Amino acid sequence: AIVHNGAYVHWLLPYDRLKPTNVLGTHAVLKLASLAPKIAPVHYVSTTSVFDDPHHAEQATVAEDDPLQEWKGLNGGYPQSKWMAERLLMAAAKDAGVPVAIYRPGYVTGDCEKGLWNTDDFQVRLIKGCVQLGACPFTSEKDIDGRLIGLDASPVDYVAEAIVHIAGQVSFSKSREGDVAHKAFNIVNPSPYPYAALYKKLASFGYKIEAISYDKWRQRLQEAVRGSASGGSKEANPLAAVITSFSEGWAAGLPNPTYDMKNANALLANSKSNIKRWSDEEGKMQERPIACPSIDELVQVYLAYLIACEFLPKPPTGSAGDKVDWAKMCQGVARLSRSNRT
């Protein structure tokens, strides 16, 4: 079998820049799979971003077996390139008999044990950016239509564990016409974490973050970036590099539909998690299936990592966060970035 998890992940580049890696690379993997005497199954790691179009935004629930026929309104080169790669895989299963399994993680966050999280990540930049601004653009957990404004935060070790387990369990069957039906699995957090709750949690540790309207927050960010560019600030806001992402309609596009996990849950039902966080005081592993943990329980772990690697400043002296031994929580952990994977 072939597990294809290689991709050029960049949210600002156009499709043409990402096509050679994300689309043509997938085509090369399919050719490789067909060279074996017996066609090798291809397990492809995609993203729920292939559903970020107006058609799916109107759906209450997005099925794993969605035919992925809609692409109009899919913004950004990355989701467009992953959409095209999935269409290639589906065609290879139908027309060439290649066994294909597609895994769509949600927003992948740090691990459960140490909180290791890429400090170049958009959400991590957003956290530090809001700390620097002293404000966040999340005044409510829901929008005016009652939809949750939440982060589909899926810890990386949960995602990896789920994919590995499912890949070992999935079976491929042929139709009467000889076609091999592709399988698809949404590997997401079934309980997205409200953005407003995340920033309230930050404030509870002593960070001064007020919740203001998105328009006011966007204006404050733009002013901070201009001030930094003119030499008026010691440290540039980490959101400066992605400021073009914050369009007038950015906040309105945050609510996501529910992603169905019927296929994934069926194969994870009898699984056993090996994540160290789920061990008891004696270090023995607890018997529990592979499932996404509560993000509320992990916020302090993530903060510990970001503080220990000096990406975030420590909470102010005398605050609740000042009483936490952040370094001990993440002892021996170095900053994780594109140039440092320690």
Disulfide bonds with the S-S distance in Angstrom:
none
